[in-house]
Amino acid sequence: MEKEKAYSKNYEKVRGYYDGGFWNEARVKNAVTKGWITEDEYTEITGNRYDA
């Protein structure tokens, strides 16, 4: 049985904004710097590695 991954509190919100075309990668990166999501979540959402 695989353990479900725990996401940051705002992960679904940021993912929805990005997937819906409301946010670009710069906005998602800003969500990392604000502490809304993690660097790994940035990579998962955008498909690109996070570079500070």
LINTA-V9558 format. One record per run of one state. SS is the DSSP state (@ for helix, = for strand, . for the rest). FROM is the first residue (numbers start at 0). LEN is the number of residues. If there is no record, write none. Layout:
ss->{SS SS}
from->{FROM FROM}
len->{LEN LEN}
//
This chain:
ss->{. @ . @ . @ .}
from->{0 10 19 24 33 38 46}
len->{10 9 5 9 5 8 6}
//
